[in-house]
Amino acid sequence: MIKNILWDFDGVIFDSMKIKSDGFMKLFKEEDKLSLKKMEEYHYLHGGVSRFDKIRYFYTDILGKKISEDEVVVFANKFAKIIEKKLFNRENLIMDSVNFIKDNYKRYNFHIVSGAEHGELNRICDAFNLSKYFISIDGSPTKKDILVKNVLENYSYSKDESILIGDAITDYNASVKNGMGFYGYNNSSLKKFEYIDGFKDFNP
């Protein structure tokens, strides 16, 4: 019997992939078009990866340049400012999942474990009055698998009674690493796993 549901945020509760893709393109606009195209593809393929890791990947793996951790933070802060205004748009909420959360938050223990930046994530949840539905809301730069591990340990949850819902292979990997169940959502490439086509009849 499932009692605890851990939620990814981007792509599951809130649709911000396009906003963030545009943000990365603007952040790195001085770089060549081919590199930007590779970055865009990486961003969409790795929805659960934090902006810190994506910035690091862009420099080391795509551009072949070194980047310090201080520089990563500087870029991440610039990125946050670029996307800030567009993020607080209620139209980006995915109402299929939001309605399920509102209707079932007393039935399950809900937590958010997201690749979104922690402070920004909490501000978005506060702005849309979502925070009250979740026992905890945690984001990056802490890695997804560590966020999941922390929730399981801090709340003494049984892995057999817990699942993670996500839209990226990163979410699947985090759940497997922690020995708990996974349900894919909003990404057809995850249909090879347990999958949610819509939350209307979802009963884990």
C-alpha positions as CSV (number, residue, x, y, z in Angstrom):
1,M,0.0,0.0,0.0
2,I,1.5,3.4,-1.0
3,K,1.5,6.0,1.7
4,N,4.2,8.4,0.5
5,I,4.5,10.1,-2.9
6,L,7.6,12.1,-3.8
7,W,7.1,14.5,-6.7
8,D,9.4,16.0,-9.2
9,F,8.3,19.5,-10.1
10,D,9.3,20.7,-13.6
11,G,7.3,18.7,-16.1
12,V,5.1,17.1,-13.5
13,I,3.5,19.9,-11.5
14,F,4.8,22.9,-13.4
15,D,5.7,23.3,-17.1
16,S,8.9,25.4,-17.3
17,M,11.0,23.5,-19.7
18,K,10.6,26.0,-22.5
19,I,11.1,29.0,-20.2
20,K,14.4,27.4,-19.0
21,S,15.5,26.4,-22.4
22,D,15.1,30.0,-23.6
23,G,16.9,31.1,-20.5
24,F,20.0,29.0,-21.3
25,M,20.0,30.3,-24.8
26,K,20.1,33.8,-23.6
27,L,22.6,33.1,-20.9
28,F,25.1,31.6,-23.4
29,K,24.1,33.8,-26.4
30,E,27.7,34.7,-27.1
31,E,28.6,31.0,-27.9
32,D,28.3,29.4,-31.3
33,K,25.0,28.1,-32.6
34,L,26.0,24.4,-32.8
35,S,27.0,24.5,-29.1
36,L,23.7,26.2,-28.2
37,K,21.8,23.5,-30.1
38,K,23.6,20.8,-28.2
39,M,22.8,22.5,-24.9
40,E,19.1,22.8,-25.9
41,E,19.0,19.1,-26.7
42,Y,20.7,18.2,-23.4
43,H,18.3,20.4,-21.4
44,Y,15.2,18.7,-22.8
45,L,16.7,15.2,-22.5
46,H,17.7,15.7,-18.9
47,G,14.7,17.3,-17.2
48,G,15.6,16.3,-13.7
49,V,19.2,17.7,-13.9
50,S,19.8,20.9,-12.0
51,R,20.9,24.2,-13.7
52,F,24.2,23.9,-11.8
53,D,25.0,20.6,-13.5
54,K,23.7,21.8,-16.9
55,I,25.9,24.8,-16.8
56,R,28.9,22.7,-15.8
57,Y,28.1,20.2,-18.6
58,F,27.8,23.0,-21.2
59,Y,31.3,24.2,-20.4
60,T,33.2,21.0,-19.8
61,D,31.4,18.6,-22.2
62,I,30.1,20.8,-25.0
63,L,32.6,23.7,-25.1
64,G,35.5,21.7,-23.7
65,K,36.4,24.5,-21.3
66,K,37.2,24.6,-17.6
67,I,34.8,26.3,-15.2
68,S,35.2,26.8,-11.4
69,E,32.4,26.2,-8.9
70,D,32.3,30.0,-8.2
71,E,31.7,30.6,-11.9
72,V,29.0,28.0,-12.0
73,V,27.2,29.9,-9.2
74,V,27.6,33.2,-11.0
75,F,26.0,31.8,-14.1
76,A,23.2,30.1,-12.1
77,N,22.4,33.5,-10.5
78,K,22.3,35.2,-13.9
79,F,20.1,32.4,-15.2
80,A,17.7,32.9,-12.3
81,K,17.3,36.6,-13.1
82,I,16.7,35.9,-16.8
83,I,13.8,33.5,-16.2
84,E,12.4,35.0,-13.0
85,K,9.5,37.0,-14.4
86,K,8.2,34.3,-16.7
87,L,8.3,31.6,-14.0
88,F,5.5,33.2,-11.9
89,N,2.8,32.5,-14.5
90,R,-0.1,30.4,-13.3
91,E,-0.7,29.2,-16.8
92,N,2.4,27.0,-16.5
93,L,0.8,24.9,-13.8
94,I,-0.1,21.3,-14.9
95,M,-3.6,21.1,-13.6
96,D,-4.0,17.4,-14.2
97,S,-1.4,16.7,-11.4
98,V,-2.3,19.8,-9.3
99,N,-5.9,18.8,-9.0
100,F,-4.9,15.3,-7.9
101,I,-2.5,16.8,-5.3
102,K,-5.3,19.1,-3.9
103,D,-7.8,16.3,-3.7
104,N,-5.4,13.7,-2.1
105,Y,-2.9,15.6,0.1
106,K,-4.6,14.3,3.2
107,R,-4.6,10.7,1.9
108,Y,-0.8,10.5,1.2
109,N,2.3,12.1,2.5
110,F,3.4,14.4,-0.3
111,H,7.0,15.8,-0.8
112,I,8.7,17.6,-3.7
113,V,12.2,16.5,-4.7
114,S,13.2,18.7,-7.6
115,G,16.1,19.6,-9.9
116,A,14.8,23.2,-9.7
117,E,16.9,25.6,-7.5
118,H,15.7,25.3,-3.9
119,G,14.9,28.9,-3.1
120,E,13.2,29.6,-6.4
121,L,11.2,26.3,-6.1
122,N,9.8,27.3,-2.7
123,R,9.0,30.9,-4.0
124,I,7.0,29.4,-6.9
125,C,5.1,27.0,-4.6
126,D,4.3,29.9,-2.2
127,A,3.2,32.1,-5.1
128,F,0.7,29.5,-6.3
129,N,-0.4,28.5,-2.8
130,L,0.9,25.0,-3.3
131,S,3.2,24.7,-0.3
132,K,0.5,23.7,2.1
133,Y,0.0,20.4,0.2
134,F,3.5,19.2,0.8
135,I,5.3,18.1,4.0
136,S,8.7,19.2,2.5
137,I,9.8,21.0,-0.7
138,D,13.5,20.5,-1.6
139,G,15.5,21.4,-4.7
140,S,19.0,21.7,-6.1
141,P,22.0,22.1,-5.9
142,T,21.5,18.9,-3.8
143,K,21.4,15.9,-6.2
144,K,18.0,14.2,-6.8
145,D,19.0,10.9,-5.4
146,I,20.2,12.5,-2.2
147,L,17.0,14.5,-1.9
148,V,15.1,11.3,-2.1
149,K,17.3,9.5,0.4
150,N,16.9,12.4,2.8
151,V,13.1,12.3,2.7
152,L,13.0,8.5,3.2
153,E,15.4,8.7,6.2
154,N,14.2,11.9,7.8
155,Y,10.6,10.7,7.9
156,S,11.3,7.0,8.5
157,Y,9.3,6.0,5.4
158,S,9.2,2.4,4.2
159,K,10.6,2.1,0.7
160,D,7.8,-0.4,-0.1
161,E,5.2,2.3,0.8
162,S,6.9,5.1,-1.2
163,I,7.0,6.1,-4.9
164,L,8.6,8.9,-7.0
165,I,6.7,10.5,-9.8
166,G,8.9,12.1,-12.5
167,D,9.2,13.0,-16.1
168,A,12.9,12.2,-16.7
169,I,15.2,9.3,-16.6
170,T,17.0,11.2,-13.8
171,D,13.9,10.6,-11.6
172,Y,13.8,6.9,-12.4
173,N,17.5,6.6,-11.6
174,A,17.0,8.4,-8.2
175,S,14.2,6.1,-7.3
176,V,16.1,2.9,-8.3
177,K,19.2,4.0,-6.3
178,N,17.0,4.4,-3.3
179,G,15.1,1.1,-3.8
180,M,11.7,2.5,-4.2
181,G,9.0,2.5,-6.9
182,F,8.8,4.9,-9.8
183,Y,6.0,6.2,-12.1
184,G,6.7,8.1,-15.3
185,Y,4.6,11.1,-16.4
186,N,4.5,13.5,-19.3
187,N,7.3,11.8,-21.2
188,S,6.4,9.0,-23.6
189,S,10.0,7.6,-23.5
190,L,9.2,6.5,-19.9
191,K,6.3,4.3,-20.9
192,K,8.5,1.3,-20.6
193,F,8.2,1.8,-16.8
194,E,5.1,2.2,-14.7
195,Y,3.4,5.2,-16.3
196,I,0.6,7.7,-15.6
197,D,-1.3,8.8,-18.6
198,G,-3.5,11.1,-16.5
199,F,-4.2,11.5,-12.8
200,K,-8.0,11.2,-13.0
201,D,-8.0,7.5,-12.3
202,F,-4.6,7.2,-10.7
203,N,-4.6,5.0,-7.6
204,P,-1.1,3.7,-6.7
